[in-house]
Amino acid sequence: MSNSFDVVIIGTGPGGYVCAIRCAQLGLKTAVVERWPTFGGTCLNVGCIPSKALLESSELFHRAEVEFKKHGIAVDPTIDLATMHKRKDRVVASNTRGVAGLFKKNGVIAFHGLGSITGAGQVTVTPDEGDATVLTAEHIVIATGSEPSSIPGVDLDGARVVTSTEALTFDAVPERLAVIGAGVIGMEMGSVWNRLGAKVTVFEYQDRLFPFADKDVSKAAMKSFRKQKFAFNLGVAVQRTELMDDGVKVIFKAKGADEEQEFVADKVLVAVGRRPNTDGLGADVMGVALDKRGYVTIDSHWRTNVPGIYAIGDVVGGLMLAHKAEDEGIALAEQIAGKPGHVNYDAIPSVIYTAPEIASVGKTQEELEAAGVAFKSGQFPFLANGRAKAMEQKEGFVKILADATTDRILGVHMIGPVVGELIAEMVLAMEFGATAEDIARTCHAHPTLSEVVREAALDTIGRVIHF
């Protein structure tokens, strides 16, 4: 078999594997390089998929323990953590095998080992054992993703001070779990262990939960998580962690204060963000430009400064979302094949899979205010929705922001039951330039949660019906 290809893609996370499949569909001879034994990158192996599996299991336990009695169901649930992990691992294996099957179906050739750019149009694959293999290609795509980062003074030991990867595999529920970072990863993994019985305390440098979210959503989320018995230390800077015989000491200061405070936990989850994965890539060999934070620098067509080398996904920064990487992978594949490829970054949804779920697309109210954009806002609570009442899931609301003059939708923010699914309607609406009135005039089935979206649109144009 010749090791000469049209396209070689380094990394098989959501961006890399989708790019490879689309390249192959377009008739390009395509190879992928994956350093780990299974395909799918962080998302499928130690990120999106296993975390959602544990979130589902822990949510079912919580509902059985707390909510079933509202429905007249009497149970006394117990936790079998080993079985939860086995189910999670089966879900992961099914997904990673699925990628391998898609490669085979589409004729994508896979190589396992560390992929490094070692020359013009050349990628060297170095496996853990055996000889290296040199691949050549006209087009090389960097899709190596990201890895968890930490902060000075907090040393990750993989046992008691951990990242989300290790937090997916705790063999017992920690009695006291400290979470550094009140973002998506911290709150999702914190939710898993909180539901299973851990006392979760969150440390966040910013003054609010989910600092990137719309303020109304952030405020509602804080109220909900406090009801779930989370404890919060907001506006604090963690100075360091210290291992003790009976736990881990978290030393922190309130912003602007000199006095140090201490908290002792059994486990510490560090969830302060992720950094680009470029170690061993060989970017320096070809002079591929990186920014000051280590992200690969690209233009609007995902081209690096070196002809024939491209980059997509987490390694280029921006929204670190699997579906953003997938869209970039498809668009880039189409451009390589000589077709138009485009990603609308204003219509990339974001979902946080806590309970209640949180979903958004487009601009927040604060962003519009800062930019001086005139807008109007509409909001509708799940509390006033018949289906939500029947489900006993009445927390939250849908908020729509629309241009004050044109009525075109600029942003949508949701917190409530299954809003990760409801957001898709509004992403489509924004993709096609819809207005709030377009949504308000669209018939939504009754009784469904989607009616909350319509009512929020009606409120945006001053015609709300059910509130």
C-alpha positions, 0 to 999 in steps of 0.5 A: 500500500502506498503511503502517499495521500491527498490529505493526512489528518493528525487527530481523530476527535470530532473535527479530525474524524469528520473532516476525514470522512468528508474528504473521503466522500469527496474522492480524496485519498485520506489518512488519519493519524491517532496517537491513542488506541481508540478513535474519537479524541477527548470527546468520545473517550474522556469527555462529552460521551462518558460524562453524559453517560455518568450524568444520565446515570446520576440523574436517574439515581437522583430522580429515584431518590428524590422525585419519584415519590411525587409521582406516587412511586416508592423506591429505595435506590442504592448506588452500584458505582462499578456498574455505572462505570461499566455502562459508561465504558460500554457507551464509550466503546460503542461510539469509538467502534462506530468511528472505526466502522465509518473509516472502513466504510468510507475508505479512510486509512488509519495509522496509530502513533504520534503524528509529527510534521517532519517536512514539506507535505510529510507526516511521520507516525511514531508508534509506541512500539515498532518502526516509524512510518512516513506519510506524504500528502498535498494537504495536512490537517492539524486536529490534535485538540486540547488537554486540561490545564491547571493553575500555578500552585495546583499540582495534578497528581491524578489521584487526589488532585485531578482533571475531568479525565480522572473524575470520570473514574472515581472508584468511590463517591468522595465525601468532600469534593472541591471543584476549581472552576465554575464553568461547564466541565466543573459544574457537569462533573460536580453535578455527577458526584453531588447527585451521588452523595458528595458534598461539592464546594466550588471555587471560582475567580469570577463573581458569578457562576458560568461567567460566559453565560447571559446574566439572567441564566447565570443568576437562575443557575446559581439559585438552582444549584444552591437548592441542590446543596452546592456550596460556592466561593465566588470571586476567589483566587486559589493559591495552591493545594497541599496534600494531607494524610486525610485529604487535600487542603485548598488555600485561596484568597478573596480577590483583593484580600491578603488573608488566606483561607483554607478548605479541606477536601477528599478530592479536588477537581481542577476545571479551569479550562483547556490548552491546545495539544501541540506537544510533539506535533513538529509545528516548529519544524515547518515554522507553523505559527502559534499565538502566545497561548500556544494555539495554531494561528489560522486565517478565515479558511483554516489555513496556517501560515505554511502552504498545505497545512491547515488546523481546526477544532480546539487546537485553534481556540475559539469555542471549544465545542465538538460540533464547532470542530465538526463543522470546521472539518466539513467546511475545510474538507469541501474547500480542499476539494475545491468546493465552497465551505463555510461556518457561521460562528454566530450560530454555534449552540452551546449546551451545559448538561446539568439539571436544569440544562442550559443552552444558548446561541448567539449574543448575550444581553451584556454583549449587545449592550457593550456593542451598543446594539439596540435590541428587544427581549422576550422571556417565558418561564417553564413554570407556565408550561403544561408539559413542564408541570406534568414532568415536574420540571418547572425551573427555568425559562427561554429568553430571546434577544432580537434586533430592535428595528429588524426583529431578527434574532440575535441571541437565545438563552435557555435554562430548563428541561431538555433545552439542549434539544430545544435550542436546535430550533433557534439555531436553525432560525438564526442560520436562516435569518429568522425574526422573533415574529417568524417563530411566534407565527410558527405552530408548535405542538401542544403540550410540548416544552417547545411552546415555551420557545414560541411564547418567548418569541411572542413576548419579544414582539409584545404578544405573549399569551399564557403569562 
